[in-house]
Amino acid sequence: MKTLIATLALAACLAALPAQASPFGKSPEKSAAEAASQQLQAVTIWVDASWGFRNQGAANDLSAAHRAFYQRGYRVVSVDPYIENGDLQGFFVTYEKR
């Protein structure tokens, strides 16, 4: 019984976490700043949608990433979803210097 309760508590905690924008381990803001400081013409990041609320969380994370890159002079070139075993895992997003 204790194991079931602990498992349910862990599942509830994990479900409450928002989707994370993770450009290969960095925040979108940090990746955008690095891309701009290195004067990269294009950059691709990973926006994770495998945790938490996929529908709204991933959309919010994509919006935050787009905003961070736009503020540093980049535009969205492509947003490619990655689906594994029928489940949305995240998006590869490519930005290009305007």
VOBA-1610 file (N, C-alpha, C; in pm, whole numbers, padded with zeros to 5 digits, always signed):
BEGIN
Met+00082-00119+00000Met+00000+00000+00000Met+00086+00126+00000Lys+00193+00125+00083Lys+00282+00240+00088Lys+00351+00263-00046Thr+00385+00154-00114Thr+00449+00164-00244Thr+00354+00228-00345Leu+00230+00190-00344Leu+00130+00247-00434Leu+00113+00395-00408Ile+00105+00434-00282Ile+00090+00575-00246Ile+00212+00654-00290Ala+00331+00599-00268Ala+00454+00667-00309Ala+00459+00681-00460Thr+00418+00578-00534Thr+00417+00584-00680Thr+00319+00689-00729Leu+00201+00692-00670Leu+00101+00792-00709Leu+00148+00934-00677Ala+00214+00951-00564Ala+00266+01083-00526Ala+00373+01128-00624Leu+00462+01037-00662Leu+00566+01070-00760Leu+00505+01105-00895Ala+00407+01029-00939Ala+00339+01056-01066Ala+00272+01192-01063Ala+00210+01228-00952Ala+00144+01358-00940Ala+00246+01471-00946Cys+00360+01453-00882Cys+00465+01556-00886Cys+00518+01574-01027Leu+00543+01464-01095Leu+00595+01472-01232Leu+00494+01535-01327Ala+00367+01504-01309Ala+00264+01561-01395Ala+00250+01711-01374Ala+00286+01760-01257Ala+00274+01902-01228Ala+00388+01985-01285Leu+00495+01920-01328Leu+00607+01994-01383Leu+00572+02047-01521Pro+00607+02172-01552Pro+00581+02224-01686Pro+00679+02165-01786Ala+00640+02165-01912Ala+00733+02123-02017Ala+00852+02218-02015Gln+00969+02166-02042Gln+01089+02249-02035Gln+01143+02276-02174Ala+01179+02399-02199Ala+01250+02433-02321Ala+01397+02407-02293Ser+01453+02317-02363Ser+01588+02274-02333Ser+01670+02262-02460Pro+01739+02367-02499Pro+01822+02357-02617Pro+01948+02279-02585Phe+01937+02148-02588Phe+02047+02059-02557Phe+02109+02094-02423Gly+02023+02118-02322Gly+02069+02139-02186Gly+02077+02284-02143Lys+02036+02378-02227Lys+02041+02520-02192Lys+01902+02580-02205Ser+01881+02692-02137Ser+01753+02762-02152Ser+01751+02831-02289Pro+01632+02859-02344Pro+01626+02930-02472Pro+01692+03067-02465Glu+01676+03135-02352Glu+01736+03268-02337Glu+01889+03260-02345Lys+01946+03160-02277Lys+02091+03144-02279Lys+02139+03105-02419Ser+02067+03015-02485Ser+02105+02976-02621Ser+02097+03092-02718Ala+01992+03174-02704Ala+01976+03291-02791Ala+02089+03390-02768Ala+02123+03413-02642Ala+02232+03506-02610Ala+02366+03455-02664Glu+02391+03325-02649Glu+02516+03268-02700Glu+02522+03275-02853Ala+02410+03244-02918Ala+02406+03250-03065Ala+02433+03391-03113Ala+02373+03489-03047Ala+02393+03628-03086Ala+02537+03672-03060Ser+02593+03636-02945Ser+02730+03678-02913Ser+02833+03613-03005Gln+02803+03492-03053Gln+02893+03423-03146Gln+02861+03458-03292Gln+02760+03542-03311Gln+02716+03585-03443Gln+02685+03466-03536Leu+02618+03365-03480Leu+02579+03249-03559Leu+02468+03289-03656Gln+02475+03240-03778Gln+02374+03270-03878Gln+02249+03185-03859Ala+02265+03069-03798Ala+02151+02981-03771Ala+02182+02896-03649Val+02074+02855-03581Val+02089+02771-03462Val+01965+02684-03447Thr+01985+02560-03403Thr+01873+02468-03378Thr+01873+02431-03231Ile+01755+02438-03169Ile+01741+02404-03028Ile+01637+02292-03014Trp+01633+02232-02898Trp+01536+02127-02864Trp+01442+02183-02760Val+01312+02176-02786Val+01211+02215-02688Val+01141+02087-02644Asp+01162+02050-02519Asp+01112+01924-02464Asp+00964+01934-02431Ala+00889+01835-02473Ala+00746+01830-02442Ala+00709+01699-02374Ser+00809+01628-02324Ser+00782+01496-02268Ser+00744+01497-02121Trp+00749+01611-02053Trp+00712+01621-01913Trp+00593+01714-01898Gly+00511+01686-01801Gly+00405+01779-01764Gly+00293+01791-01864Phe+00246+01912-01878Phe+00127+01941-01960Phe+00169+01968-02103Arg+00163+01868-02187Arg+00213+01876-02324Arg+00143+01982-02407Asn+00012+01991-02396Asn-00061+02081-02485Asn-00025+02227-02460Gln-00044+02274-02340Gln-00020+02414-02311Gln+00125+02441-02276Gly+00189+02352-02203Gly+00328+02376-02161Gly+00423+02386-02277Ala+00415+02295-02373Ala+00504+02299-02489Ala+00479+02423-02572Ala+00352+02461-02588Ala+00321+02582-02664Ala+00379+02706-02596Asn+00368+02712-02464Asn+00425+02824-02390Asn+00577+02827-02403Asp+00640+02709-02396Asp+00786+02702-02408Asp+00831+02742-02549Leu+00755+02700-02651Leu+00788+02742-02787Leu+00777+02893-02801Ser+00672+02951-02744Ser+00654+03096-02750Ser+00768+03169-02681Ala+00810+03118-02566Ala+00922+03180-02493Ala+01051+03172-02573Ala+01075+03058-02637Ala+01195+03043-02719Ala+01190+03137-02838His+01074+03144-02905His+01062+03233-03020His+01087+03378-02978Arg+01033+03417-02864Arg+01050+03554-02814Arg+01198+03583-02785Ala+01267+03489-02719Ala+01408+03509-02684Ala+01494+03526-02809Phe+01468+03445-02910Phe+01548+03454-03032Phe+01510+03577-03115Tyr+01382+03611-03121Tyr+01338+03728-03196Tyr+01402+03855-03140Gln+01410+03865-03008Gln+01469+03982-02944Gln+01617+03998-02978Arg+01681+03891-03023Arg+01823+03897-03058Arg+01844+03892-03209Gly+01736+03915-03284Gly+01749+03928-03428Gly+01735+03801-03509Tyr+01671+03699-03454Tyr+01652+03573-03526Tyr+01505+03555-03560Arg+01480+03477-03666Arg+01344+03442-03704Arg+01333+03289-03709Val+01212+03240-03693Val+01187+03096-03696Val+01194+03048-03842Val+01272+02944-03865Val+01281+02882-03997Val+01195+02757-04001Ser+01205+02674-03896Ser+01125+02551-03893Ser+01103+02505-03749Val+00990+02437-03732Val+00955+02372-03605Val+00916+02230-03643Asp+01001+02135-03609Asp+00978+01995-03645Asp+00950+01912-03521Pro+00828+01857-03511Pro+00796+01773-03395Pro+00870+01640-03403Tyr+00906+01589-03288Tyr+00967+01456-03278Tyr+00871+01367-03201Ile+00824+01263-03268Ile+00728+01170-03209Ile+00793+01033-03199Glu+00784+00974-03080Glu+00841+00842-03057Glu+00732+00752-03000Asn+00710+00638-03063Asn+00607+00542-03020Asn+00470+00609-03007Gly+00440+00700-03096Gly+00311+00767-03096Gly+00297+00881-02996Asp+00403+00910-02921Asp+00398+01017-02821Asp+00486+01133-02862Leu+00433+01254-02848Leu+00511+01374-02875Leu+00620+01386-02770Gln+00745+01394-02813Gln+00858+01409-02721Gln+00906+01553-02712Gly+00896+01626-02824Gly+00942+01763-02826Gly+00954+01814-02969Phe+01026+01925-02982Phe+01039+01991-03112Phe+01184+02031-03135Phe+01230+02014-03258Phe+01355+02074-03302Phe+01316+02205-03369Val+01370+02315-03319Val+01334+02448-03371Val+01461+02512-03425Thr+01454+02557-03550Thr+01567+02622-03614Thr+01537+02770-03634Tyr+01634+02852-03594Tyr+01625+02997-03610Tyr+01734+03044-03704Glu+01707+03153-03775Glu+01803+03210-03869Glu+01814+03360-03841Lys+01935+03412-03852Lys+01958+03554-03830Lys+01884+03634-03937Arg+01809+03736-03893Arg+01735+03819-03988Arg+01828+03912-04060
//
